[in-house]
């Protein structure tokens, strides 16, 4: 069955289309991750500068000699300049982070939402085709012959009163046979952790507002801030 699927021309085409969409999604994930990495790096610098400013303020307070009421102006100016410089750096980095966050959100609304939707759609389309293809394979002549044989044996096991009861309930022998067969087969059917064909699911790492009214309004708001 596996060879029949993987060698099918339509399957090969749909798989190629999905892989193309998946690659586009990976690039979009990487694009957001790179921007987020910039924000994280800036946040680390901001935290370091804030910690340094706490130490500078302590030193600034210590530059005054309480006993003599004397102030070391040179040291005071040096510490003040460093404190002000750090504060300006923090303000600039926070501004850059906000701009980068807005760029990320715009990218999610304009590009990522479409890319993620396309990958999800192609993945579903591919697997639906595979399932339809397997349904055709299930209709294999030998398999159907064996099922009919089993159904025939099952019928012979039924007593007349059981058949009459089925008729009264408007149920066919075939229905009851398939239900019984399902119960016997069910314990052996397991939901696999991975795709039977080794096809990776699309990794949609970031949530978006989709493409509705709220998404369009939010996108407009962000662009007006640029």
N, CA and C atoms as a LAMMPS dump frame, in Angstrom:
ITEM: TIMESTEP
0
ITEM: NUMBER OF ATOMS
678
ITEM: BOX BOUNDS ff ff ff
-5.0000000000000000e+02 5.0000000000000000e+02
-5.0000000000000000e+02 5.0000000000000000e+02
-5.0000000000000000e+02 5.0000000000000000e+02
ITEM: ATOMS id mol type element x y z
1 1 1 N 0.827 -1.21 0
2 1 2 C 0 0 0
3 1 3 C 0.863 1.262 0
4 2 1 N 1.945 1.229 0.764
5 2 2 C 2.818 2.395 0.875
6 2 3 C 3.414 2.765 -0.477
7 3 1 N 3.894 1.766 -1.211
8 3 2 C 4.473 2.026 -2.531
9 3 3 C 3.424 2.588 -3.488
10 4 1 N 2.211 2.071 -3.397
11 4 2 C 1.13 2.542 -4.269
12 4 3 C 0.863 4.022 -4.035
13 5 1 N 0.926 4.436 -2.773
14 5 2 C 0.677 5.84 -2.425
15 5 3 C 1.844 6.711 -2.879
16 6 1 N 3.054 6.354 -2.467
17 6 2 C 4.22 7.212 -2.711
18 6 3 C 4.587 7.321 -4.189
19 7 1 N 4.138 6.364 -5.002
20 7 2 C 4.44 6.404 -6.429
21 7 3 C 3.312 7.041 -7.243
22 8 1 N 2.233 7.416 -6.549
23 8 2 C 1.1 8.04 -7.221
24 8 3 C 1.476 9.462 -7.66
25 9 1 N 1.215 9.805 -8.926
26 9 2 C 1.641 11.09 -9.468
27 9 3 C 0.971 12.275 -8.776
28 10 1 N -0.319 12.143 -8.503
29 10 2 C -1.043 13.234 -7.834
30 10 3 C -0.511 13.431 -6.419
31 11 1 N -0.211 12.312 -5.743
32 11 2 C 0.371 12.403 -4.391
33 11 3 C 1.71 13.138 -4.44
34 12 1 N 2.544 12.795 -5.406
35 12 2 C 3.863 13.425 -5.54
36 12 3 C 3.714 14.928 -5.757
37 13 1 N 2.748 15.311 -6.587
38 13 2 C 2.522 16.727 -6.878
39 13 3 C 2.036 17.468 -5.63
40 14 1 N 1.04 16.881 -4.949
41 14 2 C 0.491 17.526 -3.752
42 14 3 C 1.527 17.587 -2.63
43 15 1 N 2.359 16.572 -2.529
44 15 2 C 3.416 16.571 -1.515
45 15 3 C 4.431 17.683 -1.801
46 16 1 N 4.753 17.869 -3.076
47 16 2 C 5.696 18.928 -3.459
48 16 3 C 5.114 20.307 -3.145
49 17 1 N 3.822 20.472 -3.39
50 17 2 C 3.155 21.74 -3.086
51 17 3 C 3.165 22.004 -1.582
52 18 1 N 2.938 20.952 -0.808
53 18 2 C 2.952 21.12 0.648
54 18 3 C 4.352 21.453 1.148
55 19 1 N 5.354 20.778 0.611
56 19 2 C 6.738 21.027 1.036
57 19 3 C 7.159 22.459 0.726
58 20 1 N 6.666 22.986 -0.379
59 20 2 C 6.955 24.381 -0.737
60 20 3 C 6.312 25.333 0.282
61 21 1 N 5.048 25.037 0.626
62 21 2 C 4.348 25.857 1.622
63 21 3 C 5 25.72 2.996
64 22 1 N 5.474 24.525 3.309
65 22 2 C 6.127 24.272 4.596
66 22 3 C 7.442 25.041 4.694
67 23 1 N 8.178 25.091 3.601
68 23 2 C 9.45 25.83 3.58
69 23 3 C 9.204 27.324 3.78
70 24 1 N 8.139 27.826 3.173
71 24 2 C 7.783 29.241 3.344
72 24 3 C 7.421 29.523 4.8
73 25 1 N 6.74 28.579 5.438
74 25 2 C 6.375 28.739 6.848
75 25 3 C 7.617 28.735 7.739
76 26 1 N 8.549 27.844 7.444
77 26 2 C 9.801 27.791 8.22
78 26 3 C 10.552 29.116 8.132
79 27 1 N 10.602 29.705 6.93
80 27 2 C 11.279 30.985 6.756
81 27 3 C 10.564 32.085 7.536
82 28 1 N 9.231 32.036 7.542
83 28 2 C 8.457 33.027 8.289
84 28 3 C 8.693 32.875 9.787
85 29 1 N 8.764 31.629 10.259
86 29 2 C 9.081 31.377 11.675
87 29 3 C 10.457 31.939 12.024
88 30 1 N 11.42 31.717 11.127
89 30 2 C 12.789 32.195 11.356
90 30 3 C 12.836 33.723 11.375
91 31 1 N 12.046 34.34 10.501
92 31 2 C 12.024 35.805 10.42
93 31 3 C 11.545 36.406 11.739
94 32 1 N 10.482 35.845 12.299
95 32 2 C 9.972 36.342 13.589
96 32 3 C 10.965 36.046 14.702
97 33 1 N 11.554 34.858 14.669
98 33 2 C 12.509 34.464 15.714
99 33 3 C 13.721 35.406 15.737
100 34 1 N 14.19 35.818 14.556
101 34 2 C 15.335 36.729 14.481
102 34 3 C 15.001 38.076 15.112
103 35 1 N 13.803 38.58 14.799
104 35 2 C 13.387 39.86 15.373
105 35 3 C 13.198 39.74 16.881
106 36 1 N 12.653 38.609 17.313
107 36 2 C 12.455 38.395 18.749
108 36 3 C 13.797 38.288 19.464
109 37 1 N 14.783 37.735 18.778
110 37 2 C 16.123 37.614 19.36
111 37 3 C 16.737 38.999 19.595
112 38 1 N 16.47 39.921 18.676
113 38 2 C 16.945 41.304 18.836
114 38 3 C 16.323 41.935 20.076
115 39 1 N 15.011 41.706 20.245
116 39 2 C 14.307 42.245 21.414
117 39 3 C 14.885 41.656 22.698
118 40 1 N 15.103 40.353 22.692
119 40 2 C 15.649 39.685 23.887
120 40 3 C 17.041 40.22 24.229
121 41 1 N 17.863 40.418 23.192
122 41 2 C 19.214 40.947 23.414
123 41 3 C 19.154 42.366 23.979
124 42 1 N 18.259 43.184 23.426
125 42 2 C 18.093 44.554 23.926
126 42 3 C 17.591 44.56 25.366
127 43 1 N 16.687 43.645 25.677
128 43 2 C 16.166 43.558 27.052
129 43 3 C 17.282 43.213 28.038
130 44 1 N 18.177 42.334 27.599
131 44 2 C 19.307 41.962 28.461
132 44 3 C 20.206 43.173 28.714
133 45 1 N 20.428 43.982 27.675
134 45 2 C 21.244 45.193 27.82
135 45 3 C 20.549 46.192 28.739
136 46 1 N 19.232 46.328 28.567
137 46 2 C 18.453 47.242 29.409
138 46 3 C 18.564 46.847 30.881
139 47 1 N 18.436 45.559 31.154
140 47 2 C 18.54 45.077 32.533
141 47 3 C 19.929 45.359 33.116
142 48 1 N 20.96 45.181 32.289
143 48 2 C 22.334 45.443 32.745
144 48 3 C 22.524 46.93 33.037
145 49 1 N 21.986 47.79 32.172
146 49 2 C 22.102 49.239 32.365
147 49 3 C 21.324 49.692 33.596
148 50 1 N 20.15 49.106 33.8
149 50 2 C 19.351 49.454 34.977
150 50 3 C 20.073 49.051 36.261
151 51 1 N 20.702 47.875 36.241
152 51 2 C 21.463 47.417 37.41
153 51 3 C 22.659 48.338 37.655
154 52 1 N 23.304 48.767 36.555
155 52 2 C 24.446 49.669 36.684
156 52 3 C 24.012 51.021 37.25
157 53 1 N 22.829 51.488 36.827
158 53 2 C 22.328 52.765 37.325
159 53 3 C 22.033 52.729 38.821
160 54 1 N 21.586 51.591 39.306
161 54 2 C 21.352 51.458 40.752
162 54 3 C 22.662 51.636 41.502
163 55 1 N 23.724 51.011 40.983
164 55 2 C 25.048 51.147 41.609
165 55 3 C 25.562 52.591 41.497
166 56 1 N 25.317 53.22 40.345
167 56 2 C 25.769 54.6 40.138
168 56 3 C 25.065 55.556 41.097
169 57 1 N 23.775 55.33 41.32
170 57 2 C 23.029 56.186 42.251
171 57 3 C 23.566 56.048 43.67
172 58 1 N 23.949 54.824 44.032
173 58 2 C 24.539 54.615 45.36
174 58 3 C 25.875 55.354 45.473
175 59 1 N 26.689 55.273 44.419
176 59 2 C 27.974 55.964 44.404
177 59 3 C 27.769 57.479 44.418
178 60 1 N 26.709 57.906 43.716
179 60 2 C 26.397 59.336 43.661
180 60 3 C 26.057 59.863 45.045
181 61 1 N 25.291 59.082 45.76
182 61 2 C 24.953 59.463 47.144
183 61 3 C 26.202 59.476 48.018
184 62 1 N 27.145 58.578 47.72
185 62 2 C 28.365 58.477 48.52
186 62 3 C 29.409 59.522 48.187
187 63 1 N 29.169 60.28 47.105
188 63 2 C 30.146 61.298 46.722
189 63 3 C 30.109 62.511 47.645
190 64 1 N 29.096 62.566 48.498
191 64 2 C 28.989 63.663 49.46
192 64 3 C 29.569 63.218 50.795
193 65 1 N 30.536 63.986 51.282
194 65 2 C 31.15 63.725 52.587
195 65 3 C 30.268 64.389 53.638
196 66 1 N 29.498 63.576 54.349
197 66 2 C 28.512 64.096 55.297
198 66 3 C 29.164 64.89 56.404
199 67 1 N 30.303 64.421 56.894
200 67 2 C 30.958 65.079 58.036
201 67 3 C 31.442 66.477 57.659
202 68 1 N 32.057 66.589 56.52
203 68 2 C 32.586 67.894 56.113
204 68 3 C 31.628 68.663 55.209
205 69 1 N 30.532 67.972 54.804
206 69 2 C 29.551 68.566 53.876
207 69 3 C 30.213 68.958 52.563
208 70 1 N 31.298 68.275 52.251
209 70 2 C 32.02 68.556 51.005
210 70 3 C 31.542 67.619 49.899
211 71 1 N 31.525 68.114 48.689
212 71 2 C 31.075 67.33 47.54
213 71 3 C 32.188 67.257 46.514
214 72 1 N 32.479 66.038 46.114
215 72 2 C 33.49 65.831 45.077
216 72 3 C 32.814 66.05 43.724
217 73 1 N 32.912 67.306 43.224
218 73 2 C 32.186 67.66 42.002
219 73 3 C 32.66 66.874 40.786
220 74 1 N 33.922 66.609 40.719
221 74 2 C 34.449 65.862 39.566
222 74 3 C 33.846 64.452 39.522
223 75 1 N 33.843 63.792 40.655
224 75 2 C 33.262 62.455 40.733
225 75 3 C 31.749 62.508 40.514
226 76 1 N 31.121 63.549 41.089
227 76 2 C 29.666 63.711 40.945
228 76 3 C 29.282 63.878 39.473
229 77 1 N 30.028 64.754 38.774
230 77 2 C 29.728 64.987 37.346
231 77 3 C 29.942 63.721 36.519
232 78 1 N 31.022 63.003 36.844
233 78 2 C 31.326 61.764 36.115
234 78 3 C 30.209 60.739 36.287
235 79 1 N 29.755 60.581 37.54
236 79 2 C 28.69 59.613 37.826
237 79 3 C 27.369 60.061 37.211
238 80 1 N 27.119 61.36 37.278
239 80 2 C 25.87 61.894 36.709
240 80 3 C 25.828 61.703 35.196
241 81 1 N 26.955 61.981 34.555
242 81 2 C 27.022 61.806 33.092
243 81 3 C 26.78 60.342 32.7
244 82 1 N 27.383 59.436 33.445
245 82 2 C 27.205 58.012 33.153
246 82 3 C 25.764 57.588 33.39
247 83 1 N 25.183 58.114 34.473
248 83 2 C 23.791 57.8 34.805
249 83 3 C 22.852 58.294 33.707
250 84 1 N 23.075 59.539 33.271
251 84 2 C 22.231 60.11 32.214
252 84 3 C 22.436 59.385 30.883
253 85 1 N 23.696 59.026 30.614
254 85 2 C 23.993 58.291 29.379
255 85 3 C 23.272 56.944 29.362
256 86 1 N 23.311 56.249 30.472
257 86 2 C 22.625 54.956 30.572
258 86 3 C 21.12 55.111 30.408
259 87 1 N 20.581 56.165 31.013
260 87 2 C 19.134 56.412 30.926
261 87 3 C 18.718 56.655 29.476
262 88 1 N 19.536 57.411 28.738
263 88 2 C 19.245 57.667 27.321
264 88 3 C 19.338 56.376 26.507
265 89 1 N 20.329 55.562 26.833
266 89 2 C 20.458 54.265 26.14
267 89 3 C 19.24 53.385 26.388
268 90 1 N 18.793 53.354 27.628
269 90 2 C 17.622 52.552 27.987
270 90 3 C 16.387 53.029 27.215
271 91 1 N 16.208 54.354 27.175
272 91 2 C 15.065 54.932 26.444
273 91 3 C 15.121 54.567 24.964
274 92 1 N 16.328 54.666 24.389
275 92 2 C 16.498 54.336 22.966
276 92 3 C 16.221 52.862 22.702
277 93 1 N 16.754 51.978 23.55
278 93 2 C 16.547 50.536 23.368
279 93 3 C 15.079 50.16 23.535
280 94 1 N 14.405 50.78 24.474
281 94 2 C 12.975 50.52 24.674
282 94 3 C 12.168 50.969 23.454
283 95 1 N 12.584 52.104 22.86
284 95 2 C 11.921 52.588 21.645
285 95 3 C 12.149 51.614 20.486
286 96 1 N 13.391 51.155 20.364
287 96 2 C 13.718 50.191 19.299
288 96 3 C 12.93 48.894 19.49
289 97 1 N 12.812 48.439 20.723
290 97 2 C 12.049 47.218 21
291 97 3 C 10.587 47.372 20.615
292 98 1 N 10.029 48.536 20.939
293 98 2 C 8.622 48.779 20.603
294 98 3 C 8.431 48.784 19.097
295 99 1 N 9.35 49.398 18.386
296 99 2 C 9.272 49.423 16.916
297 99 3 C 9.398 48.014 16.346
298 100 1 N 10.308 47.229 16.912
299 100 2 C 10.499 45.847 16.442
300 100 3 C 9.275 44.998 16.749
301 101 1 N 8.682 45.19 17.916
302 101 2 C 7.45 44.458 18.272
303 101 3 C 6.333 44.784 17.293
304 102 1 N 6.235 46.068 16.915
305 102 2 C 5.216 46.463 15.941
306 102 3 C 5.473 45.835 14.58
307 103 1 N 6.772 45.769 14.193
308 103 2 C 7.125 45.135 12.914
309 103 3 C 6.755 43.653 12.925
310 104 1 N 6.997 43.006 14.063
311 104 2 C 6.639 41.585 14.186
312 104 3 C 5.134 41.4 14.032
313 105 1 N 4.383 42.26 14.7
314 105 2 C 2.922 42.123 14.641
315 105 3 C 2.402 42.397 13.236
316 106 1 N 2.972 43.407 12.571
317 106 2 C 2.582 43.694 11.181
318 106 3 C 2.906 42.504 10.289
319 107 1 N 4.087 41.927 10.485
320 107 2 C 4.497 40.755 9.696
321 107 3 C 3.535 39.591 9.925
322 108 1 N 3.126 39.396 11.18
323 108 2 C 2.173 38.32 11.486
324 108 3 C 0.853 38.54 10.773
325 109 1 N 0.378 39.788 10.781
326 109 2 C -0.923 40.097 10.192
327 109 3 C -0.887 40.061 8.667
328 110 1 N 0.229 40.519 8.082
329 110 2 C 0.307 40.618 6.62
330 110 3 C 0.805 39.331 5.964
331 111 1 N 1.854 38.755 6.527
332 111 2 C 2.513 37.627 5.869
333 111 3 C 2.306 36.294 6.593
334 112 1 N 2.561 36.302 7.888
335 112 2 C 2.573 35.033 8.624
336 112 3 C 1.218 34.351 8.602
337 113 1 N 0.169 35.131 8.762
338 113 2 C -1.183 34.564 8.773
339 113 3 C -1.474 33.819 7.469
340 114 1 N -1.1 34.438 6.342
341 114 2 C -1.321 33.81 5.031
342 114 3 C -0.446 32.57 4.865
343 115 1 N 0.812 32.697 5.267
344 115 2 C 1.759 31.589 5.116
345 115 3 C 1.348 30.386 5.951
346 116 1 N 0.948 30.653 7.198
347 116 2 C 0.511 29.568 8.091
348 116 3 C -0.755 28.91 7.57
349 117 1 N -1.693 29.732 7.092
350 117 2 C -2.949 29.202 6.551
351 117 3 C -2.697 28.34 5.314
352 118 1 N -1.783 28.78 4.453
353 118 2 C -1.47 28.028 3.232
354 118 3 C -0.844 26.683 3.573
355 119 1 N 0.08 26.673 4.55
356 119 2 C 0.732 25.417 4.942
357 119 3 C -0.279 24.456 5.557
358 120 1 N -1.146 24.982 6.415
359 120 2 C -2.169 24.146 7.048
360 120 3 C -3.128 23.57 5.999
361 121 1 N -3.506 24.416 5.042
362 121 2 C -4.431 23.996 3.987
363 121 3 C -3.815 22.916 3.095
364 122 1 N -2.558 23.095 2.708
365 122 2 C -1.874 22.12 1.85
366 122 3 C -1.671 20.789 2.58
367 123 1 N -1.393 20.873 3.876
368 123 2 C -1.217 19.646 4.676
369 123 3 C -2.517 18.858 4.74
370 124 1 N -3.619 19.558 4.994
371 124 2 C -4.931 18.91 5.062
372 124 3 C -5.323 18.335 3.701
373 125 1 N -5.083 19.119 2.659
374 125 2 C -5.408 18.677 1.295
375 125 3 C -4.633 17.415 0.937
376 126 1 N -3.363 17.376 1.289
377 126 2 C -2.516 16.219 0.999
378 126 3 C -3.034 14.972 1.709
379 127 1 N -3.324 15.099 2.992
380 127 2 C -3.761 13.942 3.763
381 127 3 C -5.17 13.48 3.385
382 128 1 N -6.013 14.416 2.98
383 128 2 C -7.35 14.029 2.497
384 128 3 C -7.22 13.204 1.218
385 129 1 N -6.294 13.611 0.346
386 129 2 C -6.093 12.843 -0.885
387 129 3 C -5.555 11.453 -0.57
388 130 1 N -4.606 11.384 0.368
389 130 2 C -4.06 10.08 0.764
390 130 3 C -5.162 9.177 1.284
391 131 1 N -6.027 9.749 2.113
392 131 2 C -7.118 8.941 2.682
393 131 3 C -8.073 8.457 1.589
394 132 1 N -8.396 9.358 0.648
395 132 2 C -9.275 8.955 -0.464
396 132 3 C -8.619 7.847 -1.285
397 133 1 N -7.313 7.971 -1.476
398 133 2 C -6.573 6.97 -2.242
399 133 3 C -6.587 5.623 -1.53
400 134 1 N -6.459 5.653 -0.21
401 134 2 C -6.467 4.395 0.546
402 134 3 C -7.855 3.755 0.53
403 135 1 N -8.894 4.587 0.426
404 135 2 C -10.243 4.023 0.358
405 135 3 C -10.416 3.189 -0.91
406 136 1 N -9.774 3.649 -1.97
407 136 2 C -9.81 2.885 -3.22
408 136 3 C -9.052 1.563 -3.048
409 137 1 N -7.947 1.628 -2.293
410 137 2 C -7.158 0.414 -2.081
411 137 3 C -7.897 -0.581 -1.185
412 138 1 N -8.727 -0.035 -0.279
413 138 2 C -9.493 -0.912 0.607
414 138 3 C -10.48 -1.764 -0.192
415 139 1 N -10.873 -1.238 -1.349
416 139 2 C -11.813 -1.974 -2.188
417 139 3 C -11.118 -3.058 -3.028
418 140 1 N -9.966 -3.459 -2.566
419 140 2 C -9.226 -4.535 -3.234
420 140 3 C -10.097 -5.788 -3.331
421 141 1 N -10.05 -6.417 -4.467
422 141 2 C -10.93 -7.565 -4.735
423 141 3 C -10.74 -8.684 -3.715
424 142 1 N -9.494 -8.995 -3.379
425 142 2 C -9.232 -10.074 -2.421
426 142 3 C -9.741 -9.723 -1.033
427 143 1 N -9.565 -8.455 -0.628
428 143 2 C -10.036 -8.031 0.687
429 143 3 C -11.556 -8.123 0.776
430 144 1 N -12.236 -7.631 -0.262
431 144 2 C -13.704 -7.68 -0.273
432 144 3 C -14.188 -9.125 -0.266
433 145 1 N -13.479 -9.982 -0.985
434 145 2 C -13.856 -11.395 -1.037
435 145 3 C -13.75 -12.026 0.356
436 146 1 N -12.685 -11.689 1.072
437 146 2 C -12.511 -12.222 2.429
438 146 3 C -13.576 -11.702 3.389
439 147 1 N -13.913 -10.419 3.264
440 147 2 C -14.958 -9.843 4.132
441 147 3 C -16.317 -10.486 3.857
442 148 1 N -16.604 -10.703 2.573
443 148 2 C -17.871 -11.359 2.229
444 148 3 C -17.91 -12.795 2.754
445 149 1 N -16.749 -13.442 2.725
446 149 2 C -16.67 -14.804 3.254
447 149 3 C -16.971 -14.804 4.762
448 150 1 N -16.339 -13.854 5.476
449 150 2 C -16.566 -13.749 6.914
450 150 3 C -18.019 -13.403 7.229
451 151 1 N -18.582 -12.515 6.41
452 151 2 C -19.986 -12.131 6.611
453 151 3 C -20.898 -13.341 6.411
454 152 1 N -20.574 -14.143 5.399
455 152 2 C -21.373 -15.345 5.146
456 152 3 C -21.323 -16.31 6.319
457 153 1 N -20.137 -16.501 6.904
458 153 2 C -19.993 -17.373 8.073
459 153 3 C -20.755 -16.802 9.26
460 154 1 N -20.692 -15.476 9.39
461 154 2 C -21.389 -14.81 10.502
462 154 3 C -22.89 -15.045 10.404
463 155 1 N -23.418 -14.949 9.187
464 155 2 C -24.863 -15.162 8.982
465 155 3 C -25.262 -16.576 9.396
466 156 1 N -24.413 -17.542 9.059
467 156 2 C -24.728 -18.939 9.385
468 156 3 C -24.754 -19.177 10.894
469 157 1 N -24.09 -18.274 11.643
470 157 2 C -24.075 -18.412 13.111
471 157 3 C -25.358 -17.889 13.756
472 158 1 N -26.129 -17.116 12.997
473 158 2 C -27.328 -16.52 13.551
474 158 3 C -28.504 -17.492 13.503
475 159 1 N -29.291 -17.47 14.545
476 159 2 C -30.521 -18.27 14.578
477 159 3 C -31.644 -17.473 13.925
478 160 1 N -32.713 -18.213 13.561
479 160 2 C -33.836 -17.552 12.869
480 160 3 C -34.432 -16.427 13.706
481 161 1 N -34.551 -16.656 15.02
482 161 2 C -35.157 -15.631 15.879
483 161 3 C -34.286 -14.366 15.914
484 162 1 N -32.961 -14.538 15.824
485 162 2 C -32.064 -13.383 15.818
486 162 3 C -32.221 -12.596 14.517
487 163 1 N -32.379 -13.319 13.416
488 163 2 C -32.582 -12.653 12.126
489 163 3 C -33.921 -11.918 12.121
490 164 1 N -34.965 -12.551 12.689
491 164 2 C -36.282 -11.906 12.778
492 164 3 C -36.214 -10.629 13.612
493 165 1 N -35.443 -10.697 14.685
494 165 2 C -35.277 -9.509 15.542
495 165 3 C -34.603 -8.377 14.771
496 166 1 N -33.602 -8.721 13.997
497 166 2 C -32.916 -7.707 13.192
498 166 3 C -33.88 -7.072 12.192
499 167 1 N -34.717 -7.885 11.586
500 167 2 C -35.702 -7.374 10.619
501 167 3 C -36.671 -6.417 11.284
502 168 1 N -37.102 -6.773 12.511
503 168 2 C -38.027 -5.909 13.252
504 168 3 C -37.383 -4.564 13.61
505 169 1 N -36.058 -4.6 13.817
506 169 2 C -35.324 -3.378 14.146
507 169 3 C -34.847 -2.635 12.896
508 170 1 N -35.227 -3.141 11.744
509 170 2 C -34.832 -2.561 10.451
510 170 3 C -33.31 -2.499 10.313
511 171 1 N -32.675 -3.554 10.771
512 171 2 C -31.228 -3.672 10.646
513 171 3 C -30.885 -4.834 9.739
514 172 1 N -29.826 -4.659 8.966
515 172 2 C -29.394 -5.727 8.069
516 172 3 C -28.326 -6.573 8.758
517 173 1 N -28.151 -7.782 8.253
518 173 2 C -27.118 -8.663 8.78
519 173 3 C -25.746 -8.044 8.545
520 174 1 N -25.592 -7.362 7.41
521 174 2 C -24.327 -6.737 7.093
522 174 3 C -23.939 -5.677 8.128
523 175 1 N -24.933 -4.905 8.579
524 175 2 C -24.667 -3.879 9.597
525 175 3 C -24.158 -4.503 10.895
526 176 1 N -24.825 -5.54 11.325
527 176 2 C -24.452 -6.188 12.576
528 176 3 C -23.076 -6.839 12.451
529 177 1 N -22.808 -7.427 11.288
530 177 2 C -21.506 -8.049 11.056
531 177 3 C -20.384 -7.016 11.146
532 178 1 N -20.592 -5.863 10.491
533 178 2 C -19.565 -4.827 10.494
534 178 3 C -19.362 -4.248 11.891
535 179 1 N -20.432 -4.14 12.666
536 179 2 C -20.302 -3.657 14.048
537 179 3 C -19.504 -4.646 14.886
538 180 1 N -19.793 -5.916 14.689
539 180 2 C -19.067 -6.952 15.427
540 180 3 C -17.601 -6.98 15.001
541 181 1 N -17.369 -6.852 13.699
542 181 2 C -16.002 -6.834 13.19
543 181 3 C -15.241 -5.628 13.74
544 182 1 N -15.933 -4.483 13.825
545 182 2 C -15.319 -3.269 14.347
546 182 3 C -14.881 -3.454 15.799
547 183 1 N -15.71 -4.086 16.601
548 183 2 C -15.376 -4.327 18.007
549 183 3 C -14.14 -5.211 18.137
550 184 1 N -14.023 -6.187 17.236
551 184 2 C -12.892 -7.107 17.31
552 184 3 C -11.588 -6.448 16.819
553 185 1 N -11.728 -5.555 15.844
554 185 2 C -10.549 -4.927 15.252
555 185 3 C -10.083 -3.719 16.068
556 186 1 N -11.032 -3.021 16.732
557 186 2 C -10.739 -1.762 17.426
558 186 3 C -9.535 -1.829 18.36
559 187 1 N -9.371 -2.878 19.172
560 187 2 C -8.223 -2.91 20.098
561 187 3 C -6.861 -2.864 19.401
562 188 1 N -6.838 -3.243 18.12
563 188 2 C -5.563 -3.282 17.396
564 188 3 C -5.285 -1.994 16.615
565 189 1 N -6.294 -1.086 16.595
566 189 2 C -6.145 0.173 15.868
567 189 3 C -5.639 1.242 16.827
568 190 1 N -4.493 1.824 16.525
569 190 2 C -3.908 2.842 17.391
570 190 3 C -3.618 4.106 16.588
571 191 1 N -3.823 5.241 17.255
572 191 2 C -3.526 6.517 16.618
573 191 3 C -2.015 6.741 16.662
574 192 1 N -1.34 6.731 15.535
575 192 2 C 0.132 6.859 15.54
576 192 3 C 0.575 8.236 16.004
577 193 1 N 1.711 8.279 16.688
578 193 2 C 2.261 9.55 17.152
579 193 3 C 2.819 10.367 15.984
580 194 1 N 3.283 9.688 14.966
581 194 2 C 3.829 10.372 13.799
582 194 3 C 3.041 9.979 12.553
583 195 1 N 3.187 10.787 11.518
584 195 2 C 2.534 10.488 10.258
585 195 3 C 3.055 9.161 9.701
586 196 1 N 2.161 8.267 9.271
587 196 2 C 2.6 6.979 8.711
588 196 3 C 3.537 7.136 7.513
589 197 1 N 3.415 8.27 6.832
590 197 2 C 4.254 8.506 5.66
591 197 3 C 5.433 9.427 5.982
592 198 1 N 5.608 9.748 7.264
593 198 2 C 6.735 10.59 7.662
594 198 3 C 6.625 12.029 7.195
595 199 1 N 5.411 12.522 7.023
596 199 2 C 5.198 13.902 6.575
597 199 3 C 5.01 14.792 7.811
598 200 1 N 5.905 15.74 7.993
599 200 2 C 5.86 16.617 9.163
600 200 3 C 4.642 17.533 9.122
601 201 1 N 4.035 17.736 10.295
602 201 2 C 2.956 18.708 10.392
603 201 3 C 3.544 20.111 10.339
604 202 1 N 2.772 21.079 9.835
605 202 2 C 3.297 22.461 9.821
606 202 3 C 3.428 22.995 11.244
607 203 1 N 4.569 23.572 11.562
608 203 2 C 4.804 24.131 12.902
609 203 3 C 4.417 25.604 12.896
610 204 1 N 3.185 25.842 13.321
611 204 2 C 2.686 27.215 13.406
612 204 3 C 2.982 27.703 14.819
613 205 1 N 4.084 28.424 14.969
614 205 2 C 4.614 28.773 16.283
615 205 3 C 3.999 30.032 16.875
616 206 1 N 3.339 30.83 16.034
617 206 2 C 2.843 32.117 16.513
618 206 3 C 1.357 32.277 16.184
619 207 1 N 0.635 32.837 17.133
620 207 2 C -0.793 33.075 16.958
621 207 3 C -1.015 34.401 16.232
622 208 1 N -2.075 34.449 15.429
623 208 2 C -2.418 35.688 14.73
624 208 3 C -3.916 35.946 14.883
625 209 1 N -4.336 37.126 14.456
626 209 2 C -5.762 37.475 14.506
627 209 3 C -6.513 36.98 13.28
628 210 1 N -5.799 36.299 12.369
629 210 2 C -6.451 35.819 11.15
630 210 3 C -6.518 36.918 10.112
631 211 1 N -7.62 36.962 9.362
632 211 2 C -7.744 37.953 8.291
633 211 3 C -9.082 38.68 8.341
634 212 1 N -9.712 38.69 9.523
635 212 2 C -11.021 39.309 9.658
636 212 3 C -10.964 40.795 9.94
637 213 1 N -12.094 41.33 10.388
638 213 2 C -12.227 42.77 10.639
639 213 3 C -11.231 43.268 11.674
640 214 1 N -11.128 42.555 12.805
641 214 2 C -10.238 42.992 13.878
642 214 3 C -8.773 42.988 13.436
643 215 1 N -8.416 42.016 12.597
644 215 2 C -7.043 41.953 12.087
645 215 3 C -6.754 43.152 11.189
646 216 1 N -7.696 43.489 10.327
647 216 2 C -7.508 44.631 9.416
648 216 3 C -7.425 45.95 10.195
649 217 1 N -8.287 46.075 11.207
650 217 2 C -8.266 47.298 12.007
651 217 3 C -6.957 47.432 12.783
652 218 1 N -6.487 46.313 13.355
653 218 2 C -5.229 46.334 14.104
654 218 3 C -4.052 46.659 13.185
655 219 1 N -4.055 46.104 11.975
656 219 2 C -2.993 46.367 11.009
657 219 3 C -2.956 47.847 10.646
658 220 1 N -4.126 48.443 10.473
659 220 2 C -4.201 49.864 10.162
660 220 3 C -3.642 50.707 11.305
661 221 1 N -3.983 50.319 12.535
662 221 2 C -3.477 51.032 13.709
663 221 3 C -1.952 51.007 13.762
664 222 1 N -1.383 49.836 13.506
665 222 2 C 0.077 49.679 13.575
666 222 3 C 0.779 50.483 12.494
667 223 1 N 0.208 50.513 11.293
668 223 2 C 0.835 51.227 10.179
669 223 3 C 0.768 52.735 10.394
670 224 1 N -0.27 53.173 11.075
671 224 2 C -0.38 54.602 11.362
672 224 3 C 0.671 55.063 12.357
673 225 1 N 1.188 54.117 13.163
674 225 2 C 2.208 54.462 14.157
675 225 3 C 3.608 54.529 13.554
676 226 1 N 3.751 53.981 12.339
677 226 2 C 5.08 53.943 11.721
678 226 3 C 5.534 55.334 11.257
